[in-house]
Amino acid sequence: MRVSETTNAVRGYGLTVYNDGDRDICGFLDGSPVLIPSRVENDGNLRRLRFNEGKREIRSRGDIFCADAEIAALVREAVNEKLQRDADAANAFRVTDSGVTRRGKFVFVTVHVVSIQSGAPDIFKFTVEAPSYEVQSDGQAEFGKLISAFGLSEIGDTNELHGLTATVETHNGRPSFKRWAA
C-alpha cells in the first residue's frame, strides 16, 4: 500500500458569530467554497480559526468550519436558533405589578417587571388614551403587543398580568415583546 506524501487542503465554508448592534448572529465569512482553515489563534478568551484563500492570502478569522455547503447552512441555522434562545432567556421578565393612572386627558398603563435572569426591575409605560390619535394608537398597539406576548388578546384588569412571563428585545430604542418558552 502506498501512502501519499502530500495532502490536499480541505476547502469549505467558514462561519463566524458576530454582533450586528442589536444581537449576536452566526453568518458566513464568504459565500464561496475557497476558504482553507490554516491554524487556531487566541482572540482574548476565545479561540478562532484563521482561514486562508488560495496561496497564503489571509481571509478572516471565524468560529466554525464546514466542508459541505448544506451542513454549513444547517450549522448556521442551529447556531442562530441557539443564540436567539439565549437572548430570549436573557431578556425574559415576569410581571410583578401593574396599574392604570389618569393625568388630564391621558390614561397610562404602567407594568412593573423583573428580569428572570438578573432580578433587575424595569417598568413599561403605555399611553392608552390621549388627545392625539397618533399617540393613543401607538400606545395601544404597543400594549397590544405586550398582552399578545402573554398569549392574551384582551384583558379586563391589569391584575390579570401579574406573574405572567414574556421576553423583550429593543430595536432602535423601542421594545419588541414576544412569547417566551421557558
RAZI-V864292 format. One record per residue. N is the residue number from 0. NEAR is the number of other ideal C-beta (glycine too) atoms within 8 Angstrom. Layout:
N NEAR
N NEAR
This chain:
0 2
1 3
2 4
3 5
4 3
5 4
6 4
7 4
8 5
9 7
10 8
11 12
12 14
13 16
14 17
15 13
16 9
17 7
18 7
19 6
20 3
21 7
22 9
23 8
24 10
25 13
26 8
27 9
28 12
29 11
30 3
31 5
32 7
33 8
34 16
35 11
36 10
37 6
38 6
39 7
40 9
41 7
42 7
43 4
44 2
45 7
46 6
47 12
48 13
49 11
50 16
51 11
52 10
53 6
54 3
55 5
56 7
57 8
58 10
59 9
60 9
61 12
62 9
63 12
64 12
65 11
66 8
67 8
68 8
69 6
70 9
71 14
72 8
73 8
74 12
75 12
76 8
77 8
78 12
79 10
80 8
81 8
82 13
83 9
84 8
85 8
86 11
87 12
88 11
89 7
90 10
91 14
92 13
93 10
94 13
95 8
96 7
97 11
98 7
99 8
100 7
101 7
102 5
103 4
104 5
105 10
106 10
107 12
108 12
109 12
110 14
111 11
112 12
113 11
114 12
115 8
116 7
117 4
118 6
119 6
120 9
121 9
122 8
123 9
124 8
125 13
126 12
127 10
128 7
129 10
130 5
131 6
132 5
133 6
134 10
135 12
136 8
137 9
138 12
139 10
140 8
141 11
142 11
143 8
144 10
145 13
146 12
147 10
148 12
149 11
150 5
151 8
152 4
153 5
154 8
155 4
156 5
157 10
158 6
159 8
160 12
161 9
162 6
163 8
164 12
165 13
166 14
167 10
168 11
169 9
170 7
171 4
172 4
173 7
174 8
175 9
176 10
177 10
178 8
179 11
180 4
181 4
